[in-house]
Amino acid sequence: MGRPVTERSLYRYFHDELGRAAHRNGHQPLDATLWYLTDLLTRFSRSDQFFDNRSSRSGLKPLALLYGDAMHAPSEAERNRILQRLGDVALFVAGLYRQSLDRRAVRTEYVVTMGGGAYAFLAENASTDLGIFDELAQHFVRFVNILTDLVHANRERFDASDILRLYALWNETGNPQAEKQLRSLGISLDGAQQLH
């Protein structure tokens, strides 16, 4: 598959890889945003931080239910905490588990809209933003592409279903890394119609 990872710190590994993925995708995020994403990936590497085993059969509360919880939260602080979770889960799922979304009734556009909307609300209403939530809201799809790049960057072998998913990713989002990988596999994209 890919090269073995020898980094001793998961936090440092994610920070370095996110920086490289952002560069490959032609985006230089705010340093605070890069650290926020590093923390997000590090936290969600622990299943007890990502899944909520009390909420549903899959262990992951649907985004619409999180949104409902936020709208009925007893305090502004609780509403912001729930919306931050909604944005974080949406970004993580869209970036790292896109192929799972493709097999379900949930469309990537829905996840992007929910996550970007949650971050946009936080950008306007959270007291400690530092520009992070605004950048995540404004460039949500770009950050999805950066996370997707982390999944595919070090893969050396692709089977037919991987190639079709990579093509779908490129077709829907214009992900430059997906385009580069498709071209390196000998797939001509000249004249292909893109949806994005």
N, C-alpha and C positions, 0 to 999 in steps of 0.2 A: 504494500500500500504506500504509505508515505515514509518519511524519514523518522527515526525514533526521536522522541523528545527527551532531552536530558536536563532541562531547566529544573532547578531545585524549588523555585518559587512559582506557584501557579499564577499569582498576581502579576509578577514580572513577565512571565511568559505571555499572558493575555495582553498586557500593555504593549509589549514589543510587537506581537502579531497584529494587533489592532492598528498600530502605527504603520506597519508595512501594508496591510490591507487597505487602509485609507489612502496611502500613497499610490498604490496600484490602481485605485478607483478615482484618482485625480481629486481627492478631497483632503484638505488640511483642517480637521476639526479643532475647535478650541481645546486647549490643553485640559481645561476642567471637564469638558465633554469626554475626552479620551479617558481620563481617570474615572469618570462616572461609568462609562461602558466597561472598563476594566473591572470595576467593583461589581457591576451587574453580572458579568460572566463568571467572576469568581464566586459570588453568592449562589448563582443558579447552577454552578457545578455540583452543588450539594442538593440532592433531590428533596430534602426536607425544606429547603428554601424556595424551590421552584413549585413543587406540587403542594396542594392543600388537600390532603386525603379525606377531609371531612366534607368537601364540597360536592363531589360528583363521583360517578363510577370511574372516570379516567384519572381522578385526583387533581384535575385542573378545572377551576371554576370558569364557566364560559364568560367571555368578555361582556356580553350583554347583561349578565347577572352582576358582574363587578360594577358596571355602569349604574345599574339600578341601586346597588348598595351605596355607591357614592352619592347619588341624588337624594337618598334617604338617610344619609349619615347624620348623626346627632350634633356634629360640630364641623367647623371649617377644617380643622386640622385632620380629623378623621376622613373627611371627603378628599382632601388632598393626598393623604396616604393611600387611599383606595385607588384614586386616579393614577398615582405614580405606579402602583402595582399593575394597573391595567396597561399603562404605556409600556412598562418594562416587559411584561409577559407578551404583549403584542409584538414588540420589537424582537424579542428572543425567538418566539415561535416563527414569525415571518422570515427571520434571517437564518435560523438554524434548522427548522423543521418544515421548510417550504414544501418538500415532497410529500409530507404527511397532509398538508393542507390541500394539495392537488388531488389527493384521493378522497377527500371529504366534501361535504356540501358547502363548507365554509370557503369563501373565495379570499384570495390574498388581498384584494382591494378592500374588503370588509375589515380585515385585520389592520391594514394600513390606515384606514379611515379612523377606526376606533383608537389605535395607538397614537396617531398624530394628533387627533382631537384631544385626547387626554393630556398630552404634553403641552398643547396650545393653551388649554385651560390653566395648567400649572404655570406656564410662562407668564400669564396675566395675573394670577392670583396667589402664587406661592411666595412666601417672604424671603426665601433663600434660594434664588434661582441661579445667579452668577452667569446667566446667559445659556445655561445647559439646556433647560427645557425648551427655550425658544429655538435653539439650534436643532434639537431633536425633532421639534414640531415642523420647522421649516424644511428640513432635509430628511424626513423620516425614511423615504424610499432609498435615499443614498446610504443611510446607515443600515438599512436592511441588506443592501448590496454588499456593504463592508462585512457584515456578519456572515453572509452567504459565501463571500470570498474566503473567509477563514475555513469554512467547511471544504471548499474545493481546491484551495491553493496548492496543497501538497499531494494531491491525488495524482498518481501516475497511470492508473488503469481505470477505464470507464467501460461499463457494459452498455448494451443498447438502451436500457431503461434510464441509465444515468445520462446518456447523451440526449435522450428525448427531454428529460427534466432540465438539463442544461440549456437546451434550445428553447424550451418554454420560458425559462428564466430570462434569457436574452430577449426573447420576443416580447415579453410583457413589460420588462423594466429597462432594457437596454444596458444591462450590466456589462461593463467593458471587460471584466475578467472572464465572464462567461463567453463573450465573443472571442477573446484571445484563445481560450481553451478549445472552443469549437473549431476555430481556424487551425490550431495546432493539431487537431485530430483529422484535418483534411476536409472539413465540412465547409462548403462554399456558402457564404451568406449574401453574396451579391444578388441583388434583385429580390431578396426575401422581404416580405411585408411585415413590419413591426406594428404591434398594437399600442405601444406606449406613446 
